[in-house]
Amino acid sequence: MSDTELAFASIKQIGKLFRKRKLSPVELTKFMLARIERLNPKLNAYITVTAELALAQAKKAEAELFSPRGRKGRRDRGPLHGIPISLKDNIYTAGIRTTAGSKILREFIPKEDAVVVAQLKGAGTVLLGKTNMHEFAYGVTSNNPHFGPVRNPWDLTRIPGGSSGGSAAAVAAGLCFGSIGTDTGGSIRIPAALCGVVGLKSTWGRISCKGVVPLSPLLDCTGPLARSVHDLAILTDAIFVRVGREPNFATPSILRADPKEFCLGLPRQMFFDALSPEVRSAFDSALRDLCRLGMRTADVSIPMLDETEEAGNQIAWVEATLFHQQQGYFPARSADYGDDVRSRLEMGTKVSAVDFLQALEIQKQFVQQLHLALAEADVDAIVVPTTPIEAPLLNQETSRIGAHEYPTRALLLRLNRPANLAGTPSLTVPCGFTRAGLPIGLQIMAGVSSESILLRIANAFERARPQTRRPPL
């Protein structure tokens, strides 16, 4: 296996090498740290590299995996044992600074791990570092004024998306084997799509947000990013909060369902109103492949979609501003925020109580309407593009589609907000490239606690059209 093949190997492949003793966790960790040292200056994907901790965790994993059978210290913690990963830098790590991409928390060192970090430690993962992000997770570009912009591995002049931009860039560039990010309005799915990787926003509350710097608690979700659906399933399984006897997501029998079982919904409203020609072409091609696999399609009408953007904005503005006020950050330290984040916090002070309560009522009604629409159309999931456009250039404020100019930020959020407002799971999987070589994502959404359905559909699509291209680094 070449160095490049090793950097882009799957979690399953690495696990087999470990257990055959053809590769050790320490060797792999040293290899990944050297790769980060070489490539991170180009991408700026990591804020903090935890080399000393990573090597210590790798040594522990190696001792547990490589001890002779029957020896007291031997232990196999499962598929993530010894696997090097990264974490978005708004996730608490005990003894390691957690900046949330901000000047205000530049030197903040939590005393405790977030729940997901404790779960990943229990699974035996190796933490390579904390990834760069949009300041306080409050944006979609990861153009960070305090730690510098994250750059897209496919084109260094373009954004990776946000707010989990560093996580997506690191995964796409082979600088870790998976990452954990957060998603409030698309912050996992947008960068995953723009960087050509897989990302999951789970059902609200099914992956813990405890120990994560909040943006909007009513919308916030934590979730994984990976290079393949199977790797995503392995990461999801390690951090998912189970209710009853739910299946192991990474089990082959769970992932390899018969495609003919599924009916996919095509929404009549909003999702296809404004798409770049290349995104539309890639989506149409992906849909044809899904149908060739035997999946059926049906039109679905989802009421209130046009109201989700404003309701989501109202909720996020108020909750974000309240948190920053409660912490004493805003307005006392207004000068320490980037201009875009400061302006959004100011917006939160202008939302009336009536408007906020109305947004909550819209959210409640939309959850009901979405599930009713899925049931009436008898569809298992909805398929739409993840973003209407490919990765924009750094500092590109507007994007043209046909004869119209749109705010870039609003475009990137547009197709992702509904799943956050409804609290339903949503997954993005690569579905093609533009002529310029930029990735395009296919988004799959379903009802509450339907993560296994999303993973099955995405896995079937990925097997039919495997992702083999790598960023030209």
C-alpha positions in Angstrom: 0.0 0.0 0.0 1.4 3.4 -1.0 1.4 6.4 1.2 -1.5 7.9 -0.7 -3.5 4.6 -0.5 -2.8 4.5 3.2 -4.0 8.1 3.8 -7.2 7.4 2.0 -7.8 3.8 3.2 -11.2 3.0 4.8 -11.6 2.4 8.6 -12.4 -1.2 7.8 -9.1 -1.6 5.8 -7.1 0.0 8.6 -8.7 -2.3 11.2 -7.8 -5.4 9.2 -4.2 -4.2 8.9 -4.0 -3.7 12.6 -5.4 -7.1 13.5 -3.1 -8.8 11.0 -0.2 -6.8 12.6 0.8 -5.5 9.2 0.4 -1.9 10.5 0.5 -0.6 14.0 -1.6 2.3 15.5 1.7 4.1 16.4 3.0 3.8 12.9 -0.2 5.1 11.4 -0.5 8.0 13.8 3.1 9.1 13.1 2.3 8.9 9.4 -0.8 11.0 9.8 0.9 13.6 12.0 3.7 14.0 9.3 1.0 14.4 6.6 -0.7 17.1 8.7 2.6 18.9 9.2 3.1 18.8 5.4 -0.3 19.7 4.1 -2.1 21.7 6.8 -0.2 24.9 6.0 -2.0 24.8 2.6 -5.4 23.9 3.9 -5.5 25.4 7.4 -7.8 22.6 8.4 -6.5 22.2 12.0 -6.3 24.9 14.7 -4.6 22.6 17.2 -2.7 19.4 16.5 -2.5 17.1 19.5 0.6 15.2 18.6 1.7 14.2 22.1 -1.8 13.0 23.1 -2.3 11.2 19.8 0.9 9.2 20.2 0.0 8.3 23.8 -3.4 7.1 22.7 -1.9 5.2 19.8 0.5 3.4 22.1 -2.3 2.4 24.4 -4.3 1.1 21.5 -1.3 -0.8 20.2 -0.7 -2.4 23.6 -4.3 -3.5 23.9 -4.6 -4.8 20.3 -1.2 -6.4 20.1 -1.0 -8.1 23.5 -1.0 -11.9 23.1 -4.4 -13.7 23.4 -5.3 -14.5 27.0 -2.9 -11.8 28.3 -4.5 -9.4 30.9 -3.9 -6.2 28.9 -5.4 -7.4 25.6 -8.6 -5.7 24.5 -10.3 -5.1 21.2 -12.6 -2.1 21.5 -14.1 -2.5 18.0 -13.7 -1.0 14.6 -12.5 2.5 15.8 -9.8 1.1 18.0 -6.5 2.9 17.1 -8.2 5.0 14.3 -6.9 8.6 14.1 -9.8 11.1 13.9 -10.3 14.9 14.4 -12.9 17.0 16.2 -14.4 20.3 15.4 -13.0 22.9 17.7 -16.3 23.7 19.4 -16.4 20.3 21.0 -15.0 20.2 24.6 -11.8 18.3 25.1 -10.5 18.1 28.7 -7.0 19.7 29.0 -7.0 20.7 25.3 -8.0 24.2 24.2 -11.4 24.5 22.6 -11.6 27.8 20.8 -14.9 27.5 18.8 -12.9 29.4 16.2 -13.1 32.6 18.2 -10.8 35.2 19.7 -12.9 35.2 22.9 -12.2 31.5 23.6 -8.7 31.4 22.1 -7.2 30.1 25.4 -10.2 28.3 26.8 -9.3 24.8 28.1 -12.3 22.7 29.3 -12.0 20.6 32.4 -14.2 17.8 31.0 -14.8 16.1 27.7 -18.0 16.4 25.7 -20.1 13.3 25.8 -19.2 12.4 22.2 -15.5 12.7 23.1 -15.9 10.3 26.0 -17.7 7.9 23.7 -15.0 8.0 21.1 -12.3 7.5 23.8 -14.2 4.4 25.0 -14.1 3.2 21.4 -10.3 3.6 21.3 -10.0 6.4 18.8 -6.8 8.5 18.5 -7.3 12.3 18.5 -5.1 14.0 16.0 -6.4 17.5 16.7 -9.1 20.1 16.7 -10.3 21.5 13.3 -10.8 25.0 12.1 -14.3 26.3 11.7 -16.5 29.3 11.2 -16.4 31.5 14.3 -18.7 30.2 16.9 -20.2 27.9 14.2 -22.2 31.0 13.0 -21.6 30.9 9.3 -21.1 28.7 6.2 -17.8 29.7 4.8 -15.2 28.8 7.5 -13.5 32.0 6.4 -12.2 32.6 10.0 -10.9 36.1 10.9 -9.0 34.9 13.9 -7.3 31.6 12.7 -7.4 32.2 9.0 -9.6 30.7 6.3 -10.0 27.0 5.7 -9.3 26.2 2.1 -11.1 23.6 -0.1 -8.7 20.7 -0.9 -10.1 20.5 -4.4 -9.3 24.2 -5.2 -7.4 26.2 -2.6 -9.0 29.5 -3.9 -12.5 28.2 -2.8 -14.2 27.8 0.5 -14.8 24.3 2.0 -18.2 25.4 3.4 -19.0 25.7 7.0 -19.2 25.8 9.8 -17.5 22.4 10.0 -15.1 23.4 7.2 -11.9 22.2 8.8 -13.4 18.8 9.5 -14.6 18.3 5.9 -11.3 19.6 4.5 -9.3 17.3 6.8 -11.3 14.2 5.9 -11.3 15.0 2.2 -7.5 15.6 2.1 -6.6 12.4 4.0 -5.6 14.2 7.2 -7.8 12.0 9.4 -10.0 9.0 8.9 -13.2 10.7 10.1 -14.2 13.8 12.1 -17.1 15.0 14.3 -18.7 18.2 13.5 -21.9 20.1 14.3 -24.9 21.1 12.2 -27.4 23.9 13.0 -28.5 24.9 9.5 -26.3 22.7 7.3 -22.9 23.0 9.0 -22.0 19.3 8.5 -23.8 18.7 5.2 -22.7 21.9 3.4 -18.9 21.4 3.9 -19.2 17.6 3.3 -20.9 18.3 0.0 -18.5 21.0 -1.1 -15.4 18.9 -0.1 -16.7 15.6 -1.6 -17.2 13.5 1.6 -20.1 12.0 3.4 -21.8 13.8 6.3 -24.7 13.1 8.7 -27.0 15.4 10.6 -28.7 13.0 13.0 -32.2 13.3 14.5 -32.2 16.1 17.0 -31.1 14.7 20.4 -29.9 11.3 19.1 -26.2 12.3 19.3 -25.4 14.3 22.4 -24.6 18.0 22.2 -23.6 18.1 25.9 -20.1 19.7 26.1 -20.5 21.4 22.7 -20.3 25.2 22.5 -23.9 26.0 21.5 -25.2 28.1 18.6 -29.0 27.4 18.8 -29.9 24.5 21.2 -33.3 24.0 19.5 -31.5 23.3 16.1 -28.0 22.1 17.1 -27.0 18.6 16.2 -23.6 16.8 16.4 -22.6 14.3 13.8 -19.8 12.5 11.8 -18.0 13.2 8.5 -16.2 10.4 6.6 -15.0 9.4 3.2 -17.5 6.5 2.8 -20.9 5.5 4.0 -19.5 2.5 5.8 -17.0 4.7 7.7 -19.8 7.1 8.5 -21.9 4.3 9.8 -19.0 3.1 12.1 -18.6 6.6 13.5 -22.4 7.1 13.9 -22.7 3.8 15.8 -20.0 4.9 18.3 -21.8 8.1 19.3 -25.5 7.4 18.7 -27.9 7.5 21.7 -29.9 4.3 21.3 -33.5 3.8 22.3 -34.4 0.2 22.8 -32.8 -2.5 20.5 -31.8 -0.4 17.6 -29.4 -2.0 15.2 -25.6 -1.5 14.8 -25.5 0.8 11.9 -22.2 -0.6 10.6 -23.5 -4.2 10.3 -23.3 -5.3 6.7 -26.8 -6.7 6.8 -28.2 -3.3 7.9 -26.3 -1.4 5.2 -26.8 -3.8 2.3 -30.6 -3.6 2.0 -32.5 -4.4 -1.2 -32.8 -1.1 -3.1 -36.2 -2.2 -4.4 -37.5 -1.7 -0.9 -37.3 2.1 -1.1 -39.5 4.8 -2.6 -37.9 8.2 -2.8 -39.8 11.5 -2.6 -39.2 14.4 -5.0 -40.5 17.6 -3.4 -42.5 19.9 -5.7 -41.6 23.1 -3.7 -38.4 25.1 -3.2 -35.6 22.5 -3.5 -35.3 22.8 -7.3 -36.2 26.5 -7.8 -32.6 27.8 -8.0 -29.9 25.3 -9.0 -26.7 25.8 -11.0 -26.9 23.9 -14.3 -24.0 21.5 -13.2 -25.7 20.7 -9.8 -29.0 20.0 -11.6 -27.2 17.8 -14.1 -25.4 15.8 -11.4 -28.6 15.4 -9.4 -30.5 14.1 -12.4 -27.7 11.6 -13.2 -27.7 10.5 -9.5 -31.5 10.0 -9.6 -31.3 7.9 -12.7 -28.7 5.7 -11.0 -31.0 5.3 -8.0 -33.8 4.3 -10.3 -31.6 1.8 -12.1 -30.9 0.2 -8.8 -34.7 -0.5 -8.5 -35.7 2.4 -6.2 -39.0 4.0 -7.0 -39.8 7.7 -7.0 -42.9 9.7 -6.2 -43.7 13.4 -6.1 -44.3 14.8 -2.6 -45.8 18.1 -1.5 -44.3 19.5 1.7 -46.3 22.5 3.0 -44.6 25.5 4.7 -41.2 25.0 3.1 -41.0 28.6 2.2 -41.5 29.6 5.9 -38.6 27.5 7.2 -35.9 29.9 6.3 -37.3 32.9 8.2 -38.4 30.7 11.2 -34.9 29.1 11.3 -33.3 32.5 11.3 -35.5 33.9 14.0 -34.8 30.9 16.3 -31.1 30.9 15.7 -30.7 34.7 16.0 -32.4 34.7 19.4 -30.8 31.6 20.9 -27.3 32.5 19.8 -27.6 36.1 21.1 -29.0 34.8 24.4 -26.1 32.4 24.9 -23.5 35.1 24.2 -25.2 37.5 26.5 -25.4 34.9 29.3 -21.7 34.2 29.0 -20.9 37.9 29.1 -19.4 37.9 25.7 -21.9 40.1 23.9 -22.1 43.1 23.7 -19.3 43.5 26.2 -16.7 42.1 23.8 -18.3 43.1 20.5 -14.9 44.2 19.1 -13.6 40.6 19.5 -16.1 39.1 17.0 -15.7 39.0 13.2 -18.0 41.4 11.4 -20.4 38.8 10.1 -20.9 37.1 13.5 -21.3 40.4 15.3 -24.0 41.5 12.9 -25.9 38.3 13.4 -25.8 38.6 17.2 -27.1 42.2 16.8 -30.0 40.8 14.7 -30.9 38.6 17.7 -31.5 41.7 19.8 -34.1 42.9 17.3 -36.4 39.9 17.2 -39.6 40.5 19.2 -41.0 38.0 21.6 -44.0 37.6 19.3 -41.9 36.9 16.3 -39.8 34.3 18.2 -42.9 32.6 19.5 -44.4 32.6 16.0 -41.2 30.9 14.7 -41.5 28.2 17.4 -45.1 27.6 16.3 -44.0 27.4 12.6 -41.4 24.8 13.7 -44.0 22.7 15.5 -46.4 22.8 12.5 -43.6 22.1 10.0 -42.5 18.9 11.9 -46.1 17.6 11.7 -46.5 18.6 8.1 -43.3 17.0 7.0 -44.1 13.7 8.5 -47.6 13.8 7.2 -46.4 14.5 3.7 -44.0 11.5 3.9 -46.8 9.3 5.1 -49.3 10.4 2.5 -46.9 10.0 -0.4 -45.8 6.7 1.1 -42.1 7.5 0.6 -39.2 6.3 2.7 -37.0 9.4 2.2 -36.6 12.6 0.2 -33.8 13.1 -2.2 -32.6 16.6 -3.2 -29.3 18.4 -4.0 -27.3 19.3 -0.8 -26.4 22.7 -2.1 -27.7 24.6 -5.1 -24.1 25.6 -6.2 -20.6 24.2 -6.1 -17.9 25.6 -3.7 -17.8 29.4 -4.1 -14.5 31.4 -4.2 -13.2 32.8 -0.9 -15.0 36.1 -0.2 -17.6 35.5 -2.9 -20.6 37.4 -1.5 -23.1 36.6 -4.3 -23.6 33.8 -6.8 -25.3 33.9 -10.2 -27.7 31.3 -11.3 -29.1 32.1 -14.7 -30.0 35.8 -14.8 -30.3 36.1 -11.0 -27.8 37.0 -8.3 -28.3 35.4 -4.9 -26.5 35.9 -1.6 -24.1 33.0 -1.4 -24.7 32.3 2.3 -28.5 32.1 1.8 -28.0 29.7 -1.2 -25.8 27.4 0.8 -28.2 27.2 3.7 -31.4 27.1 1.6 -31.7 23.3 1.1 -30.4 22.3 4.5 -32.4 24.4 6.9 -35.7 22.3 6.6 -34.1 19.2 8.3 -32.8 21.3 11.2 -36.1 23.0 11.8 -37.9 19.6 11.7 -35.2 17.8 13.8 -35.1 15.0 11.2 -32.0 13.2 10.0 -30.3 14.2 6.8 -27.3 12.8 5.0 -25.1 14.0 2.1 -23.1 11.7 -0.2 -21.0 12.7 -3.2 -22.8 12.4 -6.5 -20.5 13.9 -9.1 -18.2 16.8 -10.1 -18.4 19.9 -12.1 -16.4 20.4 -15.2 -13.8 22.3 -13.1 -13.5 19.2 -10.8 -15.5 20.5 -7.8 -17.6 18.0 -5.8 -21.4 18.0 -5.8 -23.5 16.4 -3.0 -26.8 14.4 -3.0 -28.9 15.0 0.1 -31.2 12.3 1.5 -33.7 13.2 4.3 -36.2 11.1 6.2 -38.4 11.1 9.2 -37.3 11.2 12.8 -35.0 8.3 13.8 -34.6 7.1 10.3 -30.8 7.1 10.2 -30.6 3.4 9.2 -32.8 4.2 6.1 -30.5 7.1 5.1 -27.4 4.9 5.5 -28.9 2.1 3.4 -29.9 4.3 0.5 -26.6 6.1 0.5 -24.7 2.9 0.7 -26.6 1.5 -2.3 -25.9 4.6 -4.3 -22.2 4.7 -3.3 -21.7 1.0 -4.2 -23.2 1.8 -7.6 -21.1 4.8 -8.1 -18.0 4.6 -5.8 -16.0 7.8 -5.2 -12.4 7.2 -6.5 -11.2 10.8 -7.2 -8.9 12.5 -4.7 -8.1 16.2 -4.2 -5.1 17.4 -6.3 -2.8 18.1 -3.4 
